[in-house]
Amino acid sequence: MDNNSPQSQVQLAAALTSAGRASEALTILKALQKKPVRRLVLKAALYLELGRAYLNVGEHKDAARELFLGYIYSQIGGLSSLGLHLRAMALLTRAYFELTDYATVHHIVASAMCQ
């Protein structure tokens, strides 16, 4: 795999976030966000990783914004991004829980249960 490909960069950022280095992941993901990404599944993954990194640095409003975009792109992507779609819902639940917006948490959970 090409280490400079957008997919590789998203995977590297995911690994950095998992390793507790979310601020480094954000640097990579923000740079990637400025480049055109045409594949919907990759775009969904990019925004989900941005949201996850923001969650891990305590930026819950930014996380919710990026996760919502990831949710939308995963929904547009159809069956090929079903796993990303459910992951987006789980991460959105966490973001809104951290924001103490429990009504939205209940709505997201209810929607996830229907899927």
N, C-alpha and C positions, 0 to 999 in steps of 0.2 A: 504494500500500500504506500502511496506517496505521502510522505510526512507533511507536505505542504498543502495537501488537499483539504477542502473544508471539512470533510467527514473525519479525517485524522485529527484535525484541530479541535473539533467538537469532542471527540473521544479523549484527547489529551486533557482538555478542560474538565471533562467529567471525572477523569482520574485525579486531577489536581483538587477538585472540589471534595471528592471522597477522601483525599489524604489531608484534608484540613487546610488546603492552600487555595481557598476560594478567591482571594484577592488576585492571585496570579491567573486563575481561570478567567476572571472577569476581564483582565487585560487582553487575553487571547480572544475571548468571545466578542468583546466590543469592537476589536479590529476586524473580526470576521463579519460582524453585523453590518459594517460599512461597505462590504463587497456584495455584488449581486449573487444571490443564491436562488436558483430557479427550481430545484427539486423540492416539492412541498414537504416530503418526509424529512429531508435534511433541514429545511427551514423550521419545521416544528421542533426537531431535536435541538437546534440552535437556541430557540427561545426558551425551551424547557431547561436547558443547561444554564442559560442566563438567569432564569428565575431561581433555579436551585442554588446557584452561586450567591445571588443576592440574599436568599434566605439564610445561607450560612454565614454571611457577614452582618446579618441583622437589619438589612434594608427591606423590610416587609412590603412597603408600598411599591417599590421598584420591582420586587419579586412578583407581586400580584399582577402588575402590568405586563411583564414579560411572559409570565405563565399563561395569562389570558390569551395573549397572541399565539403562544404555542398551542393552546387548546383549540383556537380557531383554525390554525394551519393543519393541525392533526385531524380536525373534523372534515376539512375540505379534502384532505388526502385520502379519505375513505378507508376501506378495509386494510390497505397496505400500512396504515399508521394507527390501527386500532390499539396496539399496545401503548403507543405514545399518547393516545387520546386518554386512556385510563390513567396513565401516569400523570398526565397534565391535571386531571381532576384530583388525584391524590395530593399533588403538590399545591394546587390551588386551595384545597381544604386546609392544608397546613398554613399557607400564607394568611388566609382569612382568619384562622384560629389565632395566629400570632397577633393579628390586628384586632382581636376580640370582636369580630363581626360574626357572631354566632348564627344569625339569621341566614347569612350567605353560606356559612358552613353547612347548615341544614339543607339548603337548596342544592348545593353541589353534591352532597351525599345522596340525597333523594334521586337526583339525576343519574348518578353513578350506579345506584341500585337498579334503576330501570334499564341500564345498558348491560 
